[in-house]
Amino acid sequence: MAIEISARKREAQGTGASRRLRRLGKVPGIIYGGDKDAITIELDHKDLYQSLRNEKFHASILTLALDGTKEQVLLRAVNMHPFKAQVQHIDFQRVSKDKKIHMKVPLHFANADKSPGVKEQGGVVNHVLNELDVVCFPDDLPEYIEVDLGNLAVGHSMHVREVALPKGVELALHKDENPVVGRRAEGRRSSRRGRCRQGRREGAGSQGRREAGRCRQGREEREEVSLGHTPHRRAGQSRPGVRAHAAQRRLLAGGALRASERRRAAQGRQVQGAGRAP
């Protein structure tokens, strides 16, 4: 169903005349394009503001009733007040059924919660684009384009050229341009644990060894941080007030050190010995 708006011709022009219109609850605007001259118009602010809150109003062919005649137009520009909920000015462009138009169409993302990246791997949805530039005839202009994210896994992305477009709609892209529409970001804890478990299951495989090595390295780095060691400090130095490390608690309880803990302890003794005078 087409959206219809009403307007009247505006005789007075200029900054002062537009300011007086706004005080009366009107919005100055203009219609241009096609084979006709540009016409200055005025619209009711309340009705226009309510229409602008509808997403369909921004990406649809509108019917503009002007002094007994109706024209097919597109919304091209809206100027808002810096801090008030007030429309300052609005632009409409005439359209012809036999000429293609260039328009921004909003994207609706679907099935994100059912994808393996979210449901099984603990990822989160990252929407890179919220609208697409398309070229089509006025009758083929869609209200929105649906992007199906149901098959994306963690670390995978969907590009613009992979999106299913409605009939008669083309992308307004350069030859080699193919930006990302949406991707799966890794979950902070669940995805790391999942990779560690997968690496241990794969065992002798090269990918499994790499994942297991990354997990061990991450654990060692976290242990060093908990001890107070930073990349700018020597291994034997630590910040005051840091809680006792798990290795220290095990020693106090009569337990044994792990291999990585013995290696760091040996490095700390070497650094301390090198700092002493002969």
C-alpha beads as a LAMMPS data file, in Angstrom:
LAMMPS data file: protein, C-alpha beads

278 atoms
277 bonds

1 atom types
1 bond types

-500.0 500.0 xlo xhi
-500.0 500.0 ylo yhi
-500.0 500.0 zlo zhi

Masses

1 110.0

Atoms # bond

1 1 1 0.000 0.000 0.000
2 1 1 1.463 3.349 -1.122
3 1 1 1.997 6.067 1.436
4 1 1 0.263 9.352 0.610
5 1 1 1.240 12.744 1.991
6 1 1 -0.347 16.174 1.495
7 1 1 1.418 19.429 0.734
8 1 1 0.726 22.976 -0.425
9 1 1 2.663 25.335 -2.646
10 1 1 4.822 27.811 -0.764
11 1 1 4.931 31.344 -2.087
12 1 1 7.232 33.075 0.408
13 1 1 10.863 32.003 0.312
14 1 1 13.993 32.778 2.271
15 1 1 15.320 32.231 5.779
16 1 1 12.836 34.528 7.521
17 1 1 9.819 32.989 5.735
18 1 1 10.975 29.441 6.578
19 1 1 11.446 30.418 10.234
20 1 1 7.911 31.789 10.403
21 1 1 6.545 28.572 8.858
22 1 1 8.275 26.448 11.496
23 1 1 6.783 28.560 14.285
24 1 1 3.338 27.815 12.805
25 1 1 3.957 24.054 12.828
26 1 1 4.841 23.758 9.128
27 1 1 7.876 22.313 7.343
28 1 1 9.370 23.970 4.234
29 1 1 10.317 21.622 1.415
30 1 1 10.939 21.266 -2.293
31 1 1 10.043 18.917 -5.171
32 1 1 12.448 18.584 -8.091
33 1 1 13.396 16.234 -10.911
34 1 1 11.669 14.903 -13.976
35 1 1 10.707 17.184 -16.832
36 1 1 9.117 19.829 -14.581
37 1 1 10.490 22.798 -12.712
38 1 1 11.244 22.633 -8.996
39 1 1 8.368 23.644 -6.711
40 1 1 8.682 24.905 -3.143
41 1 1 6.131 23.358 -0.785
42 1 1 5.070 23.313 2.848
43 1 1 3.846 20.331 4.892
44 1 1 2.251 19.776 8.293
45 1 1 5.015 19.005 10.795
46 1 1 3.053 16.612 13.016
47 1 1 1.939 14.307 10.194
48 1 1 5.342 14.416 8.516
49 1 1 7.220 13.633 11.726
50 1 1 5.027 10.578 12.364
51 1 1 5.624 9.371 8.801
52 1 1 9.384 9.744 9.140
53 1 1 9.354 7.293 12.054
54 1 1 8.148 4.585 9.642
55 1 1 11.011 2.727 7.937
56 1 1 8.907 2.177 4.830
57 1 1 8.634 5.943 4.322
58 1 1 12.391 6.194 3.622
59 1 1 12.613 3.474 0.936
60 1 1 9.293 3.509 -0.922
61 1 1 7.595 5.334 -3.756
62 1 1 5.420 8.009 -2.123
63 1 1 2.286 9.660 -3.473
64 1 1 2.401 13.420 -2.954
65 1 1 -0.933 15.254 -3.178
66 1 1 -0.265 18.855 -4.204
67 1 1 -3.163 21.260 -4.926
68 1 1 -5.452 18.624 -6.456
69 1 1 -2.725 16.743 -8.374
70 1 1 -0.772 13.646 -7.342
71 1 1 2.847 12.854 -8.149
72 1 1 5.102 9.860 -7.509
73 1 1 8.117 10.978 -5.492
74 1 1 11.025 9.651 -3.430
75 1 1 12.320 11.034 -0.149
76 1 1 15.817 12.328 -0.856
77 1 1 16.900 14.463 2.108
78 1 1 15.706 15.457 5.566
79 1 1 17.274 18.172 7.717
80 1 1 16.618 17.873 11.459
81 1 1 17.144 20.387 14.254
82 1 1 20.448 19.764 16.115
83 1 1 18.757 18.888 19.423
84 1 1 14.984 19.276 19.006
85 1 1 12.596 16.717 17.510
86 1 1 11.864 19.136 14.680
87 1 1 12.138 18.732 10.910
88 1 1 13.829 21.786 9.416
89 1 1 13.547 21.015 5.683
90 1 1 12.665 18.123 3.383
91 1 1 13.427 17.254 -0.260
92 1 1 11.425 15.055 -2.647
93 1 1 12.388 13.849 -6.124
94 1 1 9.946 12.980 -8.896
95 1 1 10.245 9.507 -10.420
96 1 1 9.290 8.058 -13.800
97 1 1 8.278 4.431 -14.299
98 1 1 10.547 4.041 -17.328
99 1 1 13.720 5.344 -15.616
100 1 1 15.851 3.500 -13.090
101 1 1 16.457 5.038 -9.678
102 1 1 19.374 4.793 -7.254
103 1 1 18.200 4.163 -3.694
104 1 1 19.396 3.003 -0.275
105 1 1 17.331 0.047 0.977
106 1 1 17.430 -1.108 4.638
107 1 1 18.619 -4.626 5.549
108 1 1 16.725 -7.028 7.808
109 1 1 18.845 -9.832 9.312
110 1 1 17.099 -13.170 9.857
111 1 1 17.909 -16.530 11.530
112 1 1 20.923 -15.179 13.398
113 1 1 19.957 -17.001 16.599
114 1 1 19.653 -20.318 14.704
115 1 1 23.091 -20.242 13.082
116 1 1 25.885 -22.584 14.266
117 1 1 28.051 -19.595 15.180
118 1 1 25.583 -18.447 17.853
119 1 1 23.772 -21.606 18.856
120 1 1 26.739 -24.000 19.080
121 1 1 29.948 -21.953 19.119
122 1 1 28.967 -19.056 21.386
123 1 1 29.591 -16.276 18.855
124 1 1 27.857 -12.922 18.607
125 1 1 26.298 -11.155 15.604
126 1 1 28.140 -8.211 14.084
127 1 1 26.146 -6.189 11.519
128 1 1 28.644 -4.312 9.365
129 1 1 26.061 -2.733 7.010
130 1 1 22.492 -1.642 7.717
131 1 1 21.504 -0.654 4.169
132 1 1 22.469 -1.348 0.557
133 1 1 22.752 0.896 -2.508
134 1 1 20.598 -0.572 -5.267
135 1 1 19.479 0.389 -8.763
136 1 1 16.051 -0.596 -10.096
137 1 1 12.850 0.644 -11.689
138 1 1 10.356 2.320 -9.324
139 1 1 7.918 -0.599 -9.491
140 1 1 10.665 -3.054 -8.403
141 1 1 11.875 -1.043 -5.388
142 1 1 11.662 -3.263 -2.254
143 1 1 10.811 -1.985 1.219
144 1 1 13.772 -3.937 2.636
145 1 1 16.189 -6.736 1.756
146 1 1 16.365 -9.802 3.983
147 1 1 19.793 -11.263 4.833
148 1 1 19.754 -14.903 5.957
149 1 1 22.516 -15.599 8.522
150 1 1 21.361 -19.130 9.326
151 1 1 24.449 -20.908 7.903
152 1 1 27.265 -18.727 9.239
153 1 1 29.826 -20.145 11.676
154 1 1 32.297 -18.357 13.943
155 1 1 34.950 -16.511 11.954
156 1 1 32.942 -16.596 8.691
157 1 1 31.478 -13.558 6.929
158 1 1 28.736 -12.850 4.408
159 1 1 29.496 -10.429 1.593
160 1 1 27.169 -8.177 -0.357
161 1 1 27.276 -10.263 -3.543
162 1 1 26.108 -13.320 -1.578
163 1 1 22.845 -11.637 -0.537
164 1 1 19.728 -12.808 -2.399
165 1 1 18.210 -9.760 -4.133
166 1 1 14.570 -9.376 -5.218
167 1 1 13.704 -9.597 -8.903
168 1 1 14.743 -6.555 -10.925
169 1 1 17.090 -5.163 -8.251
170 1 1 20.812 -4.651 -8.929
171 1 1 23.649 -3.667 -6.633
172 1 1 25.217 -0.243 -7.115
173 1 1 28.818 -1.429 -6.712
174 1 1 32.060 -1.036 -8.589
175 1 1 33.555 -3.950 -10.512
176 1 1 35.677 -5.504 -7.735
177 1 1 33.805 -4.110 -4.740
178 1 1 32.313 -6.717 -2.387
179 1 1 31.994 -5.376 1.191
180 1 1 31.053 -7.484 4.215
181 1 1 27.414 -7.371 5.321
182 1 1 27.656 -9.390 8.562
183 1 1 30.099 -11.648 10.379
184 1 1 30.368 -13.887 13.420
185 1 1 32.678 -12.628 16.163
186 1 1 34.198 -15.233 18.468
187 1 1 32.764 -15.734 21.914
188 1 1 35.194 -14.695 24.647
189 1 1 35.154 -17.792 26.808
190 1 1 33.002 -20.450 25.210
191 1 1 34.756 -20.309 21.832
192 1 1 38.239 -20.524 23.417
193 1 1 37.233 -23.510 25.501
194 1 1 35.669 -25.134 22.452
195 1 1 38.885 -24.740 20.441
196 1 1 40.954 -26.165 23.309
197 1 1 38.700 -29.213 23.562
198 1 1 38.786 -29.641 19.799
199 1 1 42.595 -29.443 19.791
200 1 1 42.856 -32.103 22.484
201 1 1 40.456 -34.354 20.571
202 1 1 42.402 -33.990 17.315
203 1 1 45.575 -34.974 19.158
204 1 1 48.426 -35.642 16.743
205 1 1 46.979 -33.557 13.891
206 1 1 48.823 -30.355 12.971
207 1 1 45.725 -28.225 13.556
208 1 1 45.154 -29.931 16.905
209 1 1 48.753 -29.278 18.003
210 1 1 48.452 -25.600 17.031
211 1 1 45.203 -25.137 18.960
212 1 1 46.587 -26.951 22.008
213 1 1 49.741 -24.795 21.858
214 1 1 47.689 -21.612 21.734
215 1 1 45.682 -22.746 24.751
216 1 1 48.846 -23.509 26.760
217 1 1 50.372 -20.183 25.782
218 1 1 47.183 -18.356 26.803
219 1 1 47.168 -20.093 30.192
220 1 1 50.820 -19.188 30.809
221 1 1 50.188 -15.550 29.872
222 1 1 47.214 -15.371 32.231
223 1 1 49.309 -16.896 35.027
224 1 1 52.037 -14.294 34.463
225 1 1 49.484 -11.500 34.615
226 1 1 48.044 -12.893 37.842
227 1 1 51.572 -12.884 39.290
228 1 1 51.940 -9.228 38.366
229 1 1 54.472 -9.778 35.553
230 1 1 54.059 -7.519 32.543
231 1 1 56.050 -7.287 29.268
232 1 1 57.854 -4.223 30.687
233 1 1 59.013 -6.006 33.887
234 1 1 61.674 -8.589 34.500
235 1 1 60.568 -12.108 35.344
236 1 1 61.668 -11.697 38.991
237 1 1 59.708 -8.487 39.521
238 1 1 56.076 -8.197 40.538
239 1 1 53.733 -5.438 41.607
240 1 1 53.070 -5.110 45.337
241 1 1 49.724 -6.241 46.704
242 1 1 49.193 -9.036 44.135
243 1 1 47.497 -12.151 45.432
244 1 1 49.526 -15.321 45.856
245 1 1 49.793 -17.306 42.640
246 1 1 48.405 -20.830 42.322
247 1 1 51.968 -22.174 42.167
248 1 1 52.829 -20.512 45.467
249 1 1 49.721 -21.944 47.074
250 1 1 50.627 -25.422 45.861
251 1 1 54.149 -25.106 47.281
252 1 1 52.770 -24.033 50.640
253 1 1 50.446 -27.042 50.563
254 1 1 53.357 -29.392 49.805
255 1 1 52.533 -29.911 46.135
256 1 1 54.841 -29.985 43.092
257 1 1 55.411 -27.322 40.462
258 1 1 54.406 -27.748 36.852
259 1 1 57.000 -27.733 34.058
260 1 1 56.074 -24.218 32.920
261 1 1 56.276 -22.962 36.530
262 1 1 59.708 -24.527 37.050
263 1 1 60.911 -22.925 33.821
264 1 1 59.732 -19.466 34.875
265 1 1 61.256 -19.897 38.329
266 1 1 64.615 -20.813 36.751
267 1 1 64.457 -17.769 34.492
268 1 1 63.738 -15.570 37.498
269 1 1 66.796 -16.911 39.367
270 1 1 69.014 -16.301 36.315
271 1 1 67.831 -12.697 36.048
272 1 1 68.349 -12.065 39.751
273 1 1 71.851 -13.637 39.602
274 1 1 72.813 -11.512 36.602
275 1 1 71.850 -8.348 38.460
276 1 1 74.194 -9.005 41.409
277 1 1 77.691 -7.563 41.523
278 1 1 80.579 -10.109 41.157

Bonds

1 1 1 2
2 1 2 3
3 1 3 4
4 1 4 5
5 1 5 6
6 1 6 7
7 1 7 8
8 1 8 9
9 1 9 10
10 1 10 11
11 1 11 12
12 1 12 13
13 1 13 14
14 1 14 15
15 1 15 16
16 1 16 17
17 1 17 18
18 1 18 19
19 1 19 20
20 1 20 21
21 1 21 22
22 1 22 23
23 1 23 24
24 1 24 25
25 1 25 26
26 1 26 27
27 1 27 28
28 1 28 29
29 1 29 30
30 1 30 31
31 1 31 32
32 1 32 33
33 1 33 34
34 1 34 35
35 1 35 36
36 1 36 37
37 1 37 38
38 1 38 39
39 1 39 40
40 1 40 41
41 1 41 42
42 1 42 43
43 1 43 44
44 1 44 45
45 1 45 46
46 1 46 47
47 1 47 48
48 1 48 49
49 1 49 50
50 1 50 51
51 1 51 52
52 1 52 53
53 1 53 54
54 1 54 55
55 1 55 56
56 1 56 57
57 1 57 58
58 1 58 59
59 1 59 60
60 1 60 61
61 1 61 62
62 1 62 63
63 1 63 64
64 1 64 65
65 1 65 66
66 1 66 67
67 1 67 68
68 1 68 69
69 1 69 70
70 1 70 71
71 1 71 72
72 1 72 73
73 1 73 74
74 1 74 75
75 1 75 76
76 1 76 77
77 1 77 78
78 1 78 79
79 1 79 80
80 1 80 81
81 1 81 82
82 1 82 83
83 1 83 84
84 1 84 85
85 1 85 86
86 1 86 87
87 1 87 88
88 1 88 89
89 1 89 90
90 1 90 91
91 1 91 92
92 1 92 93
93 1 93 94
94 1 94 95
95 1 95 96
96 1 96 97
97 1 97 98
98 1 98 99
99 1 99 100
100 1 100 101
101 1 101 102
102 1 102 103
103 1 103 104
104 1 104 105
105 1 105 106
106 1 106 107
107 1 107 108
108 1 108 109
109 1 109 110
110 1 110 111
111 1 111 112
112 1 112 113
113 1 113 114
114 1 114 115
115 1 115 116
116 1 116 117
117 1 117 118
118 1 118 119
119 1 119 120
120 1 120 121
121 1 121 122
122 1 122 123
123 1 123 124
124 1 124 125
125 1 125 126
126 1 126 127
127 1 127 128
128 1 128 129
129 1 129 130
130 1 130 131
131 1 131 132
132 1 132 133
133 1 133 134
134 1 134 135
135 1 135 136
136 1 136 137
137 1 137 138
138 1 138 139
139 1 139 140
140 1 140 141
141 1 141 142
142 1 142 143
143 1 143 144
144 1 144 145
145 1 145 146
146 1 146 147
147 1 147 148
148 1 148 149
149 1 149 150
150 1 150 151
151 1 151 152
152 1 152 153
153 1 153 154
154 1 154 155
155 1 155 156
156 1 156 157
157 1 157 158
158 1 158 159
159 1 159 160
160 1 160 161
161 1 161 162
162 1 162 163
163 1 163 164
164 1 164 165
165 1 165 166
166 1 166 167
167 1 167 168
168 1 168 169
169 1 169 170
170 1 170 171
171 1 171 172
172 1 172 173
173 1 173 174
174 1 174 175
175 1 175 176
176 1 176 177
177 1 177 178
178 1 178 179
179 1 179 180
180 1 180 181
181 1 181 182
182 1 182 183
183 1 183 184
184 1 184 185
185 1 185 186
186 1 186 187
187 1 187 188
188 1 188 189
189 1 189 190
190 1 190 191
191 1 191 192
192 1 192 193
193 1 193 194
194 1 194 195
195 1 195 196
196 1 196 197
197 1 197 198
198 1 198 199
199 1 199 200
200 1 200 201
201 1 201 202
202 1 202 203
203 1 203 204
204 1 204 205
205 1 205 206
206 1 206 207
207 1 207 208
208 1 208 209
209 1 209 210
210 1 210 211
211 1 211 212
212 1 212 213
213 1 213 214
214 1 214 215
215 1 215 216
216 1 216 217
217 1 217 218
218 1 218 219
219 1 219 220
220 1 220 221
221 1 221 222
222 1 222 223
223 1 223 224
224 1 224 225
225 1 225 226
226 1 226 227
227 1 227 228
228 1 228 229
229 1 229 230
230 1 230 231
231 1 231 232
232 1 232 233
233 1 233 234
234 1 234 235
235 1 235 236
236 1 236 237
237 1 237 238
238 1 238 239
239 1 239 240
240 1 240 241
241 1 241 242
242 1 242 243
243 1 243 244
244 1 244 245
245 1 245 246
246 1 246 247
247 1 247 248
248 1 248 249
249 1 249 250
250 1 250 251
251 1 251 252
252 1 252 253
253 1 253 254
254 1 254 255
255 1 255 256
256 1 256 257
257 1 257 258
258 1 258 259
259 1 259 260
260 1 260 261
261 1 261 262
262 1 262 263
263 1 263 264
264 1 264 265
265 1 265 266
266 1 266 267
267 1 267 268
268 1 268 269
269 1 269 270
270 1 270 271
271 1 271 272
272 1 272 273
273 1 273 274
274 1 274 275
275 1 275 276
276 1 276 277
277 1 277 278
